[in-house]
Amino acid sequence: MPIRRIYPTPRFKRSFRALPRTIQKRVAQREGLFGGNPFDPRLDTHQLKGRLKGLWSYSVDFRYRVLFRFIDGDAVIYYDIGDHSIYR
């Protein structure tokens, strides 16, 4: 199922702007993969547990993650981006 719409929250936008330019470019590359197949093995997409139940995450690289929720068959909301501290 390809992702056709991504709705970034204001928090995601702030966090994204605070990232180094090299990571922002990497996010754009990963978003291309995510748009084609959100479960591409290179993304390590996984559902979260505990107080974040209902949310999902995919890897930008070893440090950075995108926190999101599926809202429709072809749409997601991006909640935040950052290192593992976004899970807190």
Residue pairs with C-beta under 8 A, 6 or more apart in sequence:
1 38
1 73
1 74
2 35
2 36
2 37
2 74
3 34
3 35
3 38
3 74
3 75
3 76
4 35
4 74
4 75
5 72
5 74
5 75
5 76
6 31
6 35
6 75
6 76
6 77
6 78
7 71
7 75
7 76
7 77
7 78
8 16
8 77
8 78
9 77
9 78
9 79
9 80
11 79
11 80
12 78
12 79
12 80
12 81
15 80
15 81
15 82
15 86
16 24
16 27
16 81
19 27
19 64
19 81
19 82
23 60
23 61
23 64
26 60
26 61
26 64
27 60
27 64
27 66
27 81
30 43
30 58
30 59
30 60
30 66
33 40
33 42
33 43
34 40
34 43
34 45
34 58
34 66
38 45
38 58
38 70
38 76
39 45
43 58
43 59
44 58
44 59
45 56
45 57
45 58
46 56
46 57
46 58
47 55
47 56
48 54
48 55
48 56
48 57
48 67
48 87
52 67
52 87
54 69
55 67
55 68
55 69
55 79
56 67
56 68
56 69
56 70
57 65
57 66
57 67
57 68
57 87
58 65
58 66
58 68
59 65
60 66
60 81
63 83
64 81
64 82
64 83
65 81
65 82
65 83
65 84
65 86
65 87
66 78
66 80
66 81
67 78
67 79
67 80
67 81
67 86
67 87
68 76
68 77
68 78
68 79
69 76
69 77
69 79
70 76
71 77
80 86
